């Protein structure tokens, strides 16, 4: 696997890699020599990916760009090198130029153009290939093999070869940037699930609860029960899973229980659960293909049914289709739709292809959505460009409105766009809005198609490519940067290898180094710092007490205590009337203090700092001052406990949502949360008011103007 890691990063990493990977001759010879061009259709069939996410986030199964096929034949001391790596690593065959997902996953993708058999055939042929190595890389692989061989045979204790090898891979890759990494079989499968947007299972999200000391409880609990799946079978949030197929799962890890619940589609699994007030009972669940929804909620939010709200939580392969379906239905319910609030808060990204398709809903034909630049980029037509700043531009292909089916079942579309350009658009962002989300928000802002409101986004302007390795593993490495239509790259950090060789150091791009660009209407926007909102909104930050209660799942636990005494919970949870009364809230406060003492309830960042301070005082011989610190700690505890009164509204709302989740599916809980969200309320205000909307989008907003003026002063 070391060969593939070194070769792939040297071949297509966005910039020259440090140290031994910096080989200028690679472009003209070495790895670049004699490569065969792979047709676009074959690359799509292989599902080779180009994605825009952080390490544990969604990746791309669709072929926006694929690594070119490499010629067979290992030069020079191939036999000797192969024997050493087989002995040390137990694997030398490398799977290159293949896909990210197995054949059955390709069937679920709209862009799949070949049968599962042909995909499997490509993978089988690739397994037999070896890589032509540049001399510089061959030398490093030789040393790596020798080290593994010596450690395996001669270290004082037996070593876990897989563990130390993966540690070495990740140490090497993490010296480039935080997003470049090796993924073992399990991580690759997880990535495939989130990217593809579905998995085979029963439709449950599970976790273990914690006590006030943050110690895990022995059994797992249901945190979410999907409507249409486990929810319909009678499983509810808060149920404790006691047995799976008759096997007690006490002290079993969450991942192990999850594996027991998953399985081949069409099979059954018996789950024994315990519910407060109802005892223990068994349910039989059918394993099916469970979609991971990118659109968890969409609804009309004003009295006239003219303003829609849509929450987009990810960019999987099926996300744009799901969004198109929801938008069609929304306009059928409200033919007079005048405005839409698109909520991208907390959306950490996903597929480049899906980001482009989502942008297609809002932009006119031919408008630029995004461009990518790197050492090796490839157009949608299959043309490979190389060079220090090779660039590919992606244009909008407007989505038409679905109007029904023809007599033979074919879908029919009108000549009108799915979303009329006259519909006002407000996009909500926050600090976690990242990557693919920033592509959509940036394109909308640069073309003045809508207002961006909220907080400045995360600021990730890097493109990752997935490349499959042997044995179901893969690597993910940065292959380029992306740019919004105005020409700005919103990446807010630069990375370099740390001086000690462990990981990377990051430097935030200074304000004085940020450049000014302009939207279609001439509004100034800046690069190097994420997507700055046209209308800044301050996010509501939870207090220390609320954070502490979250840490040991206090809201979740007490909602179960309340739920067992409510007989018509499903009916009450479907109403707008609050379920949690002031009396229940007082009971919650008493229950919290009974579960743990005041110090544990209020334990937080101050507590850790004060404990370290007391330890330093003791070691320094200032024991007398420790009592003063104890006094400060006691006063802080009183202030935090006092938040039960001062922060009653947000804490009570949190308990309200936790209680509702015990009776109704997530969509109804989210609908209740929308009515309490102050940022959504502000977005609706702008969406409803044509004058306010026009003033904001056609003139420089106060927030953006202040940022631009600050940038100008910094550069003077």
FENTAQUI-V767228 format. One record per backbone hydrogen bond with DSSP energy under -1.0 kcal/mol. CO is the residue of the C=O (numbers start at 1). NH is the residue of the N-H. If there is no record, write none. Layout:
co=CO nh=NH
co=CO nh=NH
This chain:
co=1 nh=5
co=2 nh=6
co=3 nh=7
co=4 nh=8
co=5 nh=9
co=6 nh=10
co=7 nh=11
co=8 nh=12
co=9 nh=13
co=18 nh=21
co=19 nh=22
co=21 nh=23
co=23 nh=26
co=25 nh=29
co=26 nh=32
co=29 nh=32
co=30 nh=33
co=39 nh=43
co=40 nh=44
co=41 nh=45
co=42 nh=46
co=43 nh=48
co=49 nh=466
co=51 nh=464
co=54 nh=57
co=62 nh=64
co=76 nh=78
co=77 nh=81
co=78 nh=82
co=79 nh=83
co=80 nh=84
co=81 nh=85
co=82 nh=86
co=83 nh=87
co=84 nh=88
co=85 nh=89
co=86 nh=90
co=102 nh=105
co=102 nh=106
co=103 nh=107
co=105 nh=108
co=106 nh=109
co=109 nh=112
co=115 nh=119
co=116 nh=120
co=117 nh=121
co=118 nh=122
co=119 nh=123
co=120 nh=124
co=121 nh=125
co=122 nh=126
co=123 nh=127
co=126 nh=129
co=129 nh=94
co=134 nh=138
co=135 nh=139
co=136 nh=140
co=137 nh=141
co=138 nh=142
co=139 nh=143
co=140 nh=144
co=141 nh=145
co=142 nh=146
co=143 nh=147
co=144 nh=148
co=145 nh=149
co=146 nh=150
co=147 nh=151
co=148 nh=152
co=149 nh=153
co=150 nh=154
co=151 nh=155
co=159 nh=161
co=160 nh=164
co=161 nh=165
co=162 nh=166
co=163 nh=167
co=164 nh=168
co=165 nh=169
co=166 nh=170
co=167 nh=171
co=168 nh=172
co=169 nh=173
co=170 nh=174
co=173 nh=176
co=173 nh=177
co=177 nh=180
co=181 nh=476
co=183 nh=474
co=184 nh=188
co=185 nh=189
co=186 nh=190
co=187 nh=191
co=188 nh=192
co=189 nh=193
co=190 nh=194
co=191 nh=195
co=192 nh=196
co=193 nh=197
co=195 nh=317
co=197 nh=292
co=199 nh=290
co=201 nh=288
co=203 nh=226
co=205 nh=223
co=205 nh=224
co=207 nh=221
co=209 nh=217
co=211 nh=214
co=215 nh=211
co=218 nh=251
co=220 nh=241
co=221 nh=207
co=222 nh=238
co=224 nh=205
co=226 nh=229
co=226 nh=231
co=229 nh=233
co=230 nh=235
co=231 nh=234
co=236 nh=239
co=239 nh=222
co=240 nh=274
co=242 nh=249
co=243 nh=272
co=244 nh=247
co=247 nh=244
co=249 nh=252
co=253 nh=257
co=254 nh=258
co=255 nh=259
co=256 nh=260
co=257 nh=261
co=258 nh=262
co=264 nh=267
co=267 nh=287
co=269 nh=285
co=270 nh=245
co=271 nh=283
co=272 nh=242
co=272 nh=243
co=273 nh=281
co=274 nh=240
co=275 nh=278
co=275 nh=279
co=279 nh=275
co=281 nh=273
co=283 nh=271
co=285 nh=269
co=287 nh=266
co=288 nh=201
co=290 nh=199
co=294 nh=313
co=297 nh=311
co=299 nh=309
co=302 nh=305
co=306 nh=338
co=306 nh=339
co=307 nh=301
co=308 nh=341
co=309 nh=299
co=310 nh=343
co=315 nh=351
co=318 nh=322
co=319 nh=323
co=320 nh=324
co=321 nh=325
co=322 nh=326
co=323 nh=327
co=324 nh=328
co=325 nh=329
co=326 nh=330
co=327 nh=331
co=328 nh=332
co=329 nh=333
co=330 nh=334
co=334 nh=337
co=338 nh=424
co=339 nh=308
co=340 nh=426
co=341 nh=310
co=342 nh=428
co=343 nh=312
co=344 nh=347
co=347 nh=434
co=350 nh=52
co=351 nh=355
co=352 nh=356
co=353 nh=357
co=354 nh=358
co=355 nh=359
co=356 nh=360
co=358 nh=361
co=359 nh=362
co=359 nh=363
co=364 nh=367
co=367 nh=396
co=370 nh=394
co=371 nh=483
co=372 nh=392
co=373 nh=481
co=374 nh=390
co=375 nh=387
co=377 nh=385
co=379 nh=382
co=383 nh=379
co=385 nh=377
co=387 nh=390
co=390 nh=374
co=392 nh=372
co=394 nh=369
co=394 nh=370
co=396 nh=366
co=399 nh=418
co=401 nh=414
co=404 nh=412
co=406 nh=409
co=410 nh=406
co=412 nh=403
co=416 nh=401
co=420 nh=423
co=424 nh=340
co=425 nh=451
co=426 nh=342
co=427 nh=453
co=428 nh=344
co=429 nh=455
co=430 nh=433
co=433 nh=458
co=434 nh=437
co=435 nh=439
co=436 nh=440
co=437 nh=441
co=438 nh=442
co=439 nh=443
co=440 nh=444
co=441 nh=445
co=442 nh=446
co=443 nh=447
co=444 nh=449
co=445 nh=448
co=446 nh=520
co=451 nh=427
co=452 nh=534
co=452 nh=535
co=453 nh=429
co=454 nh=537
co=459 nh=492
co=461 nh=482
co=463 nh=479
co=463 nh=480
co=464 nh=51
co=465 nh=477
co=467 nh=475
co=473 nh=469
co=474 nh=183
co=475 nh=467
co=476 nh=181
co=477 nh=465
co=478 nh=14
co=480 nh=463
co=481 nh=373
co=483 nh=371
co=484 nh=487
co=488 nh=484
co=489 nh=528
co=490 nh=530
co=492 nh=509
co=494 nh=507
co=496 nh=505
co=498 nh=501
co=503 nh=498
co=505 nh=496
co=507 nh=494
co=510 nh=513
co=511 nh=514
co=515 nh=527
co=517 nh=525
co=519 nh=522
co=523 nh=519
co=525 nh=517
co=531 nh=457
co=535 nh=454
co=543 nh=547
co=544 nh=548
co=545 nh=549
co=546 nh=550
co=547 nh=551
co=548 nh=552
co=549 nh=554
co=550 nh=553
co=553 nh=557
co=554 nh=558
co=555 nh=559
co=557 nh=561
co=558 nh=562
co=559 nh=563
co=560 nh=564
co=562 nh=565
co=563 nh=566
co=568 nh=572
co=569 nh=573
co=572 nh=575
co=581 nh=585
co=582 nh=586
co=583 nh=587
co=584 nh=588
co=585 nh=589
co=586 nh=590
co=587 nh=591
co=588 nh=592
co=589 nh=593
co=590 nh=594
co=591 nh=595
co=592 nh=596
co=597 nh=601
co=598 nh=602
co=604 nh=608
co=605 nh=609
co=606 nh=610
co=607 nh=611
co=608 nh=612
co=609 nh=613
co=610 nh=614
co=611 nh=615
co=612 nh=616
co=613 nh=617
co=614 nh=618
co=615 nh=619
co=616 nh=620
co=617 nh=622
co=618 nh=621
co=622 nh=625
co=623 nh=626
co=625 nh=629
co=626 nh=630
co=627 nh=631
co=628 nh=632
co=629 nh=633
co=630 nh=634
co=631 nh=635
co=632 nh=636
co=633 nh=637
co=634 nh=638
co=635 nh=639
co=636 nh=640
co=637 nh=641
co=638 nh=642
co=640 nh=643
co=641 nh=644
co=642 nh=645
co=642 nh=646
co=643 nh=647
co=645 nh=648
co=647 nh=651
co=648 nh=652
co=649 nh=653
co=650 nh=654
co=651 nh=655
co=652 nh=656
co=653 nh=657
co=654 nh=658
co=655 nh=659
co=656 nh=660
co=657 nh=661
co=659 nh=662
co=660 nh=663
co=660 nh=664
co=665 nh=669
co=666 nh=670
co=667 nh=671
co=668 nh=672
co=669 nh=673
co=670 nh=674
co=673 nh=676
co=674 nh=677
co=677 nh=681
co=678 nh=682
co=679 nh=683
co=680 nh=684
co=681 nh=685
co=682 nh=686
co=683 nh=687
co=684 nh=688
co=685 nh=689
co=689 nh=693
co=690 nh=694
co=691 nh=695
co=692 nh=696
co=693 nh=697
co=694 nh=698
co=701 nh=705
co=702 nh=706
co=703 nh=707
co=704 nh=708
co=705 nh=709
co=706 nh=710
co=707 nh=711
co=708 nh=712
co=709 nh=713
co=710 nh=714
co=711 nh=715
